[in-house]
């Protein structure tokens, strides 16, 4: 039998202490590793992962200044830098509940506690790599986002008999939910639950009920998951979403507060709590959650300028407008490289100056914000747009609010959360009917327009579809669907006519314009992979 070896495996070791990097490198070399790279911090780790894929990443949790290990994993997954068949191991001397729960949410393949011994390192890597080898066909199908193939492979492996049975059943459930096969997902988790009570299966049942808009039953199911496993944080998140859809925003806030008490190191959860607390006019909780979001978001790819402006707004609501101005100074300094910062700061400053009684300065700041939004519509993200609509309504600029709201709907026509938040802003301003009418009519207009472009693609009129979606993006630069359809049309054209640098650059620009969109993340990653393949063909040709 051949000795177990790491020869030929591409490995990245990430640690801020050179002695630790050297020790891990020496241990790995004992097992034949000959393709080891090192990174001193989180930023350098991301640069290395951008340059090439790694089969194994050993990353320390505490990396000093900048990104920590959790944020490295978070960004690598967010930017599709970690192949499905790669192995990410978090190495840490910390064992606080905040660290463990936070890192668990990004799901590393394993943990190694310091001090690390070569025996433990070998045993852990051997087990992980053996599993990855057995599941290689599944990983390849996942990388292609071929969910039907993933489901078929899960069935095949389960039928053949495997020690990963329940893991594959869980994966199959996730795939069925991803493709909207809710009846099949329900049947599967029901069979699992008849055999054995597992929180993930009960959670899957709750998600089925949520997607069917049976919110009462979904909430009861998520409650059952939480009763079984208090640390199942996703159950609190889904419970909050169901409660919010049901209209019980106070209970939704309570659910998110319970979630952050279990796992506070989630920027997106702290942001969600701040947003819903703001809707409930619980500005003390809003302030606390915004401050936590800024704390855990330092070094995160998910940090946004609106985390600062939201804090400034909460301070204004509590009578601390002068402190709000200090937060805006912090925003301008810490987010100076972000192109959205000028617009976000102008919107927030208008509200702060209004609270300070400086009507002229408030009006000037709002006018500046409206001009920036009109001149650079790509800066008008949903979070910025919501703040701008709200500020316009508060200062009696109703027509301008409607104009910004229409732009928001055009750019987010299929995002229910964005549309619900916009509707809530209008309700809070006493304009519920006007807001709902605006959202409905604008949404219908966008859907009809997109269908027209898709019809061109389906008819094989690809060059016309390129022009069509390119023109649509000029009007709706933040609409992920139109950007991705434009990129898709360009890729189809290159598949037929051959890749070119000009068309590839345009396609990549459209894909990057949809980078912040989570709803169509898989589609975006598929298109990015197609572009990488074409870039290789251009380089080799």
N, C-alpha and C positions, 0 to 999 in steps of 0.2 A: 504494500500500500504506500502511495506517495505521501511524503510528509506535507502537512498543511503549510501553505506558503502565501505570502502577500506579494510575491514577485509580480511585477507588471501592473499592480493596482495603483491607481492615481489617488494620492492621499494629501489632504491639507490639514496641517496642525496649526491651531490658532490659540495663542496665549501671549499675554503681555510680558511674561517673564522669560528671558532667553534660556535660563537654566531648565525651566519646565519644557520648553520647546525642544531643547537638546536631549533631555531625558526621554521624552516620548519618541523622538526620532530614533534614538538608539534602541529603544525597546522594539519599535516597528522593524528596524533593520535586522534585528535578531531573527525575525521571521521572513526575511527575504525581501522586505519592502525596498524598492529601488527608484521609486518615482514620488518622492515626498517633497512637498512645498510647505513653506511656513508663512504665517502672517502674524504681525505684532499687535494688531488691534482689529476692531470690527470693520473699519473702513477698508483696510488693506485686504481683509478676508473677502469682502464683497467684490473688490477689484479683481482678486485672483479667481473668484467663482464666475465673474463675467468673462474672463479671458478663456476659461476652459472648464469643462465639467469634471467633477471629482467623484470617484466611487466611494470614498470614505472621507468624512470631515470629523476631526476631533477638535471640539471648540470649548474653551474654558468659558464659564458663565461670567465671571467678573473680569472684564478686560480693561479696567481703568477708565480714563476719560473717553467719552464718545459712546459708541454702541456697546451694549453688553451681548452676551451669547444668545439670549432670547431674541434680541432685536436683529442679530445676524441671521438666525433661523427664520424669523418673521419676514425679513426683507428678501431672503433667498427664495422663500416660497412665494411671496407676493410678486416677485419679478421672474419667476419661473427659472431660477438659476440652479435648482436642486433637482436633478433627474429622479424619476420615480424609483429607479433601481439603485439609487445611491443610499448611503448609510450615514446618518448624522448622529453623533454621540456627544452629549453635553458632559463636560468634565467640570466638577465643582467641589469646592470645600464648604459651600453653604448648604444649609438645610432648613432655612426659614420657610414657613408655610407660604408666604407671599412669593418667594422665588419658585418653590416647587409647583404651586398652582399656576403661576404665570407661565412657566416654561412648559408645563403639561399641555396648556391650551394650544401651543404651536406644535406639539407632538413630535419631539425628537425620537429617534429610534430606541435610544437607551440613555442611561446616565452612568457615569463613572464617578465615584467619590474619591477625592484625594485623601491620602496618598495613593497613587495608582501603582500597582505591581504588574510585572510583565505577565504573570500567570493569569491574573484577573483580566488584563487587557486582551490576551490571546483568547481566553474562554469566551469573553463577551463578543469579540469580533467574529470568532468562528461561528458562534450560534447565530448571530445576525446575518452573516454572509451566506451561511447555509440556507437560511430561510429565504433570503433574497434570491438565491439561485433557484430554489424550488418554485418561487412565485414569479420568476422572470417573465413568462408569457403574459401574466396579469399586468405586471409593471409596464410592459411594452404597449398593451392595449390601453392602459390608463394614460400613458404618455401621448397617445394618439387621440385621447378623449373618445375612444370607441366604446361607449358604455354598453352597447348591446353585446359586443365581443367580451367585455369584462364579465358580464352576467353569464354568458355561455361558458366561459372558462371557470367561473366559480362553480357552476353546476357540474362541470366535468371533474374538477378536483374533488368536490364533495362526494360525487358518485364513486370515484376511485378509492376514496378513503384517505383522509389526511388529518393530521393532528391540529391543523389550522381551520377545522370545520367552522367553529363559531366566528372566527375572524372573517372567513369568507362569506358567511351568512350576513354578517354586519355590512361588509363591503357591498354585497349584492343588494341589500336593503337601500343603502345610500345611492347606488346606481339607479335603482327603480324610482326612487324619489327624484333624482336628477332629471330623468327623462319623463317624469309625470305619469308613470304607471302606478297610480295610487292603489288600484284594486289588487294588483299583484303584490305590491309592497305590504298591504294590509294582510293579505293571505299568508305571506311569508312570516311576518313577525308574529302573527297569531299562532302559527304552527310552532314557532320557537317558544313562545310563552306557554303553550300547552305542555311543552316538554320541560321547560326550565324558565324560571323567572330571572330575566336579565334586564338591567336598566336600559341598555342600548336598544333592546327590542321594544320595551315599553315606550321609550323615547321616539322610536320610529313610528309607533302607532299614533302618538300625539302629533307628530309632524303630518301624517296622513290626514288626520282630522282637521288640523290647521289649514292645510291646502284645500280641503273641501269646504272651508269656511264654517265648520262646525266648532265654533270657538268655545262654547260651554264644555263640550266633551274633550276638546284639546286641553283646556285648562285643568280639568279633572285628571287627565292622563299625566300631564306634567307634574301636577301635585303628587301623584302616586310615585313618579320617578324620584322626586325630591324626598319623599317619605322614606324610600328605600335607600337613597344615597345622597346625603346632605351636600356632598361636595360635587355633585354633577351639575356644574355651573351652566352648561348649555340649556338645561331644563328651565332655569330661572329666566334666561334670555328669551326662549321661545314662549314661556308663560307670559312674560311682559308684552311680547308682540301680540299675543292672542288677546290679552286684556285691553291693549290699546285699540286693536281692531274692533273690539266689542264696545269700546267707548268708555271703559273704566280706567282713565288715565292715572287716577290716584293709586289704584291697586297695581297698575303697571309700574309706577315709580317705586312702590314698596318692593316689588319683585326684583327690580334692578338694584335697589339698595341692599337687598339680601345677597344678590350675586356679587357685588363689589366687596361685601364684607367677607365672602369666601375667597374671592380671587381679585384683589384690587389692582393688579399689575396688567390691566388691559386698557389701553388707550381708547379703543372703540367702545368698550362698555362704559367707561367713565363719561365719554362724550354722549352716549345714548342716555345715560342717567341725567346729565346736565340738560340735554334738550327737553326731556319729558318733565323734569322739575321746573324748567322755565315755563313750559306750557301750563303747569299747575300753579304758577306764580309763587313757587317755593324757592325764592331767590337765594336763601342761605344754603340750601342743598345744591343749587346750581353753582354757586361760588365754590363750594367745597369740591364738587366734582370737576369743575373746570381747572382748579388748582392741581388736583390729582392728575388730570389728563396732561397738564403741562409737565408735571414731575415725571410721570412714567413715559411721556412722549419725547423727552430729551434724547436725541440720537435715533429716534424712530423714523422710518420712511413714511409712516402714517401721520406724522404731525402736520397740522394745518394752521394757517394764520387765524382762522376763525376760532381756534381754541383760545386765543388771546382776546379777540374781539368779543367773544361770548362772555369771558370773564369780566371785561370792562362793562359790558351791558348789565351783568348781574350786580356789579358794584354800583352802577347808576341807580338801579332799581332799589337799592338799599340805602341810597342817600350818600354814597361815597364817590361822587363823580370825580373829585380831584385825584383819588387813588386810581380811578379808571384811566385818567390821562397818563399816569405813570406806567400802567400796563400797556398802553398804546405805544409809549416810547420803547418799552421792552420788545413789543411786536416788531417795530420798525428796525430795531437792532438785530434781534435774533433770527428774523425771517427776511433779512435784507436781500437775500439771493432769490427769494420766491417772487415770481412776477405778479402774484395775486396780492402781495402785501399792500401796495399803494391803494388799491380799490377797497380792500378790507378795512384798512386804517381810516380812509376817508369816510366810509359808512359809519364806523364806530365813533369817530370823532364828532360827527354830526349829532349823534345822540347824546354824547357827553357834553358838548357845548350847549345843546338845548337844555339839558338838566342844570347846567351852571347859569342859565339865564342869558347866555350870549347868543341871541337869536340870529344876528347877522353872521356870526362865525359858523353857527349851525347850518344856516342856509347855504353859505359858501362851500362848506365841506360836502353837503348833500349834492350841490350842483356839480362839484368836482367829481364825486362818485358817479353820478349819472352820466357825465361826459366820458369818464373812463370806461364805464360799462358799454356805452354806445360805440366808442371808438375801438375797444378791444373786447368784443363780445365773448371771446374764448375765456376771459377771466371770470365770467359770471357762472361760477359753480353753483350747485344747489344751495349750499350753506351760505355763500355770499349773497346769492339772490334772495334767499329768505330774509336775511337781515336788511337788505336794501328795500324790499317790499314793505317790511314791517316799519322801517324808519320813514318811508314815504307816507304810509298811512297815518303814522303818529303825528306827522307834521302837515297833514292836510293836502299832500300831493297825490291825490287819488288817481288821476290819469297816468301819472308817471309810475305809480304802483302797478296799475293794470298792464302797462307796457312791459315792465320788468317781469311781471307774473306770466304774461304770455310767452316771453322768451324762455322762462324757466320751464314751462310746460312743453314747449317745443323741443327743448334739450333733454327732457327727462320724461317723455310721454309714457314710458312703460315702467316707471319706477313708482310703485304704489306708495312707498314711504315718503318720497319727496312730495307727491301730489297731496297726500293726507296732511302733511305738515303745512303746505301752502294753504290748503282749505282751512286748517285750524287758525292760521294767521288772520284770514279774512273773517272767520267767526269771532275771534277776539276783538276785531275792529268793528263789529256790528254789521258786517257786510257779507254774511254767509251766503245769501242767495246769489249775489253778484259774483262772488268767488267761485261757487260751484258751476255757475253758467259759463264763466270764462274758462275754467279747467276743462269742462266737457266739450265745448265747441272747439277749442284749440287742439285738444287731444284727437278728436275725430279728423280734423284737418291734417294732422301729422301722419296718422295711420294711413289715411287715403293716399298721401303723397308717397310714403314708403312702399306701399303696395304697388304703386305705379312703377317705381324703380325696380322692384323685385320681378315684376312681370317682364321687364326688358331683359333681365338676366336669364329668366326661365325660357325666354324666346330665343336666346342665343345672340341677342343684340348687345354684345358686351361693350363695344366702343361707345354706344349710346348710353349704356348704364353708367360708364365711367363719367361721362359728361353730366349725366343726370345727378348722380350722388355727389360729385364734386361741387356742382352748383348748390345743392341742398346744404352741404357743409358750410358754404360761404354764409348762408343765412343762419344755420344752426350748428356752430362750430363745436359745441359741447355734446351734441347728440351722439352717443356711442353707437347706436344702430346705424346711423347714416355714415359715420366715419368708418365703421367696420365693413359696411356694404361697399363703400368706395374702395377700401383696400382689397376686399374680396374680388371686386370687378377687375382691378388692376392685376391681381394674381392670376385670375382666369385668363386674362389677355396674354400675360407672359407665358403661361402654360401652353397656349396655342401658338404664339408668335415668337417665343424665346425670350429669356430674361434680358432686361436692359437696366443700366444703372439709373437712368432717369425714372423709369416706372417703379423700380424697386425703392428708390428714395421717396417717391410720392406715397407708395403703399406704407412704408415705415412711418412716415409723418402722420398718416391717418390712424395707424394703429396706436402710436404714442399719444394721439389726441384722446384716445379712449382709455388711457392707462389707469385712471382713477376709478373706472367703472367696475364694480364687483359682479353685477348681474350677468354680464357677458364675458367674464374673465376667461372661461374655457375657450370660447370662440376666439377671443383676442390672442390667447396663447397659441392656438392652432395656426392662426394667420401668421404669427411671428415665426413659428417654426418653418412654415412654408417660405417665408422671406429669407430665413437663414440658409435654407437649402438652395434657394436661387442665388444668394450671395456667393455660396460656395461654387456653384456652377459658373458664375461670372468670373470668379477668381481663377478657377481651374481652366476656363476656356480662353 
